[in-house]
Amino acid sequence: MARVVPGRACGTCTLCCKVIAVTDFDKLPGAWCPHCIRGKGCGIYETRPTDCRTFFCEWMLEKGLGAEWKPERAKFALVMGEGGHLTAFVDPGFPSAWRSAPYIDAFRKLAAERVITIRIGTKVIVVLPEREIDLGHVGPDESVHFEAGPDGRIAARKVPRAHRCGR
């Protein structure tokens, strides 16, 4: 909890309970967790899985994100991954929320310095400064691979996880 911005709390926000997958429950992204009490929190808070215990969205951790970035308001939860990869896990009930102001301009600006992906359930869109790449459905056995395209621009494609990880 030491990394949480002082004064911030989930409060009535439970969007992560919908947009993030929870392997311990076989909960898919975009579906409500069966243990979520919407607008209140986790019904099994004291015994929730480690992934849930250690999870904090970027709004909770990043001082520079204003109130408009709180997931219940933005309709997506930001998560920082390995190497600074930023993913917006979007509520499938509001699939274009990430495209509205101020979000889309911020994502395009950030895309100049890091990988930005938008996940709407299992659909993945890569945001680049000058364009977007819609990869469609990316399954749990697939990952996104980036490389320079023939024109020198970044290309993204989905690949089997075993291929990418060398297993």
The 8 nearest C-alpha neighbors of each residue, nearest first, counted from 0:
[[1, 2, 3, 53, 55, 4, 60, 59],
 [0, 2, 3, 4, 5, 60, 59, 55],
 [3, 1, 0, 60, 4, 59, 5, 61],
 [4, 2, 60, 59, 0, 1, 5, 7],
 [3, 5, 60, 7, 59, 62, 6, 2],
 [6, 4, 7, 3, 8, 2, 62, 59],
 [5, 7, 4, 8, 3, 59, 9, 62],
 [8, 6, 5, 4, 59, 3, 9, 58],
 [7, 9, 10, 6, 59, 3, 4, 5],
 [8, 10, 12, 11, 7, 13, 59, 40],
 [11, 9, 8, 12, 39, 38, 40, 13],
 [10, 12, 38, 39, 9, 13, 40, 37],
 [13, 11, 9, 71, 10, 14, 38, 70],
 [12, 14, 16, 15, 38, 40, 37, 11],
 [15, 13, 16, 17, 12, 71, 70, 18],
 [14, 16, 18, 17, 19, 13, 76, 56],
 [17, 15, 14, 32, 13, 31, 18, 19],
 [18, 16, 31, 30, 15, 14, 29, 19],
 [17, 19, 29, 28, 15, 88, 90, 16],
 [20, 18, 28, 15, 17, 16, 21, 29],
 [21, 19, 28, 27, 26, 22, 18, 25],
 [22, 20, 26, 23, 24, 25, 19, 27],
 [21, 23, 25, 24, 26, 20, 27, 50],
 [22, 24, 21, 25, 48, 26, 50, 20],
 [25, 23, 26, 22, 21, 32, 33, 20],
 [26, 24, 22, 23, 21, 27, 20, 32],
 [27, 25, 21, 24, 20, 22, 32, 28],
 [26, 28, 20, 30, 25, 29, 21, 19],
 [29, 27, 20, 19, 18, 120, 30, 17],
 [28, 30, 18, 120, 17, 91, 90, 27],
 [31, 29, 17, 28, 27, 32, 18, 26],
 [32, 30, 17, 16, 33, 29, 35, 18],
 [31, 33, 34, 35, 16, 17, 26, 30],
 [32, 34, 35, 31, 36, 26, 24, 42],
 [35, 33, 42, 32, 41, 43, 36, 31],
 [36, 34, 41, 32, 33, 37, 42, 40],
 [35, 37, 40, 39, 41, 42, 38, 34],
 [38, 36, 39, 35, 13, 40, 11, 12],
 [37, 39, 11, 12, 13, 40, 36, 10],
 [38, 40, 11, 37, 36, 10, 13, 41],
 [41, 39, 36, 35, 13, 38, 37, 42],
 [40, 42, 35, 44, 43, 36, 34, 39],
 [41, 43, 34, 44, 35, 36, 40, 45],
 [44, 42, 41, 46, 47, 45, 34, 35],
 [43, 45, 41, 47, 46, 42, 40, 52],
 [44, 46, 43, 47, 42, 41, 52, 48],
 [47, 45, 43, 44, 48, 49, 52, 42],
 [46, 48, 44, 43, 45, 51, 52, 49],
 [49, 47, 51, 50, 52, 46, 23, 21],
 [48, 50, 52, 51, 53, 47, 54, 46],
 [51, 49, 48, 53, 52, 54, 21, 47],
 [50, 52, 54, 49, 48, 53, 47, 21],
 [53, 51, 49, 50, 54, 48, 47, 44],
 [52, 54, 50, 51, 49, 55, 0, 48],
 [55, 53, 51, 52, 50, 56, 49, 15],
 [54, 56, 59, 57, 53, 60, 78, 3],
 [57, 55, 78, 58, 77, 59, 76, 54],
 [56, 58, 60, 59, 77, 61, 78, 55],
 [59, 57, 56, 60, 61, 69, 64, 68],
 [58, 60, 57, 3, 56, 4, 7, 61],
 [61, 59, 3, 57, 4, 58, 2, 62],
 [62, 60, 57, 63, 58, 64, 59, 4],
 [61, 63, 64, 4, 60, 58, 65, 59],
 [64, 62, 61, 65, 58, 60, 4, 68],
 [65, 63, 62, 61, 58, 68, 66, 67],
 [64, 66, 67, 68, 63, 69, 62, 58],
 [65, 67, 68, 69, 64, 72, 58, 73],
 [66, 68, 65, 69, 73, 72, 64, 70],
 [69, 67, 66, 73, 65, 64, 70, 58],
 [68, 70, 66, 72, 67, 58, 71, 73],
 [71, 69, 76, 73, 75, 74, 72, 68],
 [70, 72, 12, 74, 69, 73, 14, 13],
 [71, 73, 70, 69, 74, 67, 68, 66],
 [74, 72, 70, 68, 75, 71, 69, 67],
 [75, 73, 70, 71, 72, 90, 89, 96],
 [76, 74, 89, 70, 88, 73, 90, 87],
 [75, 77, 70, 88, 87, 56, 15, 78],
 [78, 76, 87, 57, 56, 86, 88, 75],
 [77, 79, 86, 56, 57, 85, 80, 87],
 [80, 78, 85, 84, 83, 86, 77, 57],
 [81, 79, 84, 83, 85, 78, 82, 86],
 [80, 82, 83, 84, 79, 85, 114, 78],
 [81, 83, 84, 80, 113, 79, 114, 85],
 [82, 84, 81, 80, 79, 85, 113, 114],
 [83, 85, 114, 80, 82, 79, 81, 113],
 [86, 84, 79, 115, 78, 80, 83, 114],
 [87, 85, 116, 78, 117, 77, 115, 88],
 [86, 88, 77, 117, 76, 89, 75, 118],
 [89, 87, 118, 76, 75, 18, 119, 86],
 [90, 88, 75, 119, 87, 118, 91, 74],
 [89, 91, 92, 93, 74, 75, 18, 94],
 [92, 90, 94, 93, 119, 29, 89, 120],
 [91, 93, 90, 94, 89, 74, 29, 95],
 [94, 92, 91, 90, 96, 95, 74, 89],
 [95, 93, 91, 96, 92, 90, 89, 119],
 [94, 96, 98, 97, 93, 99, 89, 91],
 [97, 95, 98, 93, 94, 99, 74, 73],
 [96, 98, 95, 99, 102, 103, 75, 89],
 [99, 97, 103, 95, 96, 102, 100, 101],
 [100, 98, 97, 96, 102, 103, 101, 95],
 [101, 99, 102, 103, 98, 104, 97, 105],
 [100, 102, 104, 103, 99, 105, 98, 67],
 [101, 103, 100, 105, 104, 97, 99, 106],
 [104, 102, 98, 106, 105, 99, 101, 100],
 [105, 103, 107, 106, 102, 101, 108, 100],
 [104, 106, 108, 102, 103, 107, 109, 101],
 [105, 107, 103, 109, 108, 104, 110, 102],
 [108, 106, 128, 110, 104, 109, 105, 127],
 [107, 109, 105, 110, 106, 111, 104, 128],
 [108, 110, 106, 111, 107, 112, 105, 113],
 [111, 109, 107, 113, 127, 128, 112, 108],
 [110, 112, 109, 128, 108, 113, 127, 107],
 [111, 113, 110, 109, 114, 108, 83, 115],
 [114, 112, 110, 84, 111, 109, 83, 115],
 [113, 115, 84, 110, 85, 116, 112, 83],
 [116, 114, 85, 126, 110, 86, 125, 84],
 [117, 115, 125, 86, 124, 126, 87, 85],
 [116, 118, 87, 124, 123, 86, 88, 125],
 [119, 117, 123, 88, 122, 89, 120, 87],
 [118, 120, 89, 122, 91, 121, 88, 94],
 [119, 121, 29, 28, 122, 118, 91, 18],
 [120, 122, 136, 137, 119, 118, 123, 138],
 [123, 121, 136, 135, 119, 118, 120, 137],
 [124, 122, 118, 134, 117, 135, 133, 136],
 [123, 125, 133, 117, 132, 116, 134, 126],
 [124, 126, 116, 132, 131, 115, 117, 133],
 [127, 125, 131, 115, 116, 124, 130, 110],
 [126, 128, 110, 130, 129, 131, 107, 125],
 [127, 129, 107, 110, 111, 130, 108, 126],
 [128, 130, 127, 107, 131, 126, 110, 111],
 [131, 129, 127, 128, 126, 132, 107, 125],
 [132, 130, 126, 125, 127, 133, 124, 129],
 [131, 133, 125, 124, 134, 126, 130, 155],
 [134, 132, 124, 135, 123, 131, 125, 122],
 [135, 133, 123, 124, 132, 136, 156, 157],
 [134, 136, 122, 133, 123, 137, 124, 121],
 [137, 135, 122, 121, 138, 123, 134, 120],
 [138, 136, 121, 141, 122, 135, 123, 157],
 [137, 139, 141, 140, 136, 121, 142, 122],
 [138, 140, 141, 137, 142, 160, 121, 159],
 [141, 139, 138, 160, 159, 142, 161, 137],
 [142, 140, 159, 160, 138, 158, 139, 137],
 [141, 143, 157, 158, 160, 159, 144, 137],
 [142, 144, 157, 156, 158, 155, 145, 141],
 [143, 145, 156, 155, 157, 142, 158, 146],
 [146, 144, 155, 154, 143, 156, 153, 147],
 [147, 145, 154, 153, 148, 155, 144, 152],
 [146, 148, 153, 151, 152, 154, 149, 145],
 [147, 149, 154, 151, 152, 150, 153, 146],
 [148, 150, 151, 147, 152, 154, 153, 146],
 [149, 151, 148, 152, 147, 153, 154, 146],
 [152, 150, 148, 147, 149, 153, 154, 146],
 [153, 151, 148, 150, 147, 154, 149, 146],
 [152, 154, 147, 148, 146, 151, 155, 145],
 [153, 155, 148, 146, 147, 145, 152, 156],
 [156, 154, 145, 144, 146, 143, 153, 157],
 [157, 155, 144, 143, 158, 134, 145, 154],
 [156, 158, 143, 142, 144, 141, 137, 134],
 [157, 159, 141, 142, 143, 160, 156, 144],
 [158, 160, 141, 162, 161, 140, 142, 163],
 [161, 159, 141, 163, 162, 140, 142, 164],
 [160, 162, 166, 164, 159, 163, 165, 140],
 [163, 161, 165, 159, 160, 164, 166, 158],
 [162, 164, 160, 165, 161, 159, 158, 142],
 [165, 163, 161, 166, 162, 160, 159, 142],
 [166, 164, 162, 163, 161, 160, 159, 158],
 [165, 161, 164, 162, 163, 160, 159, 140]]
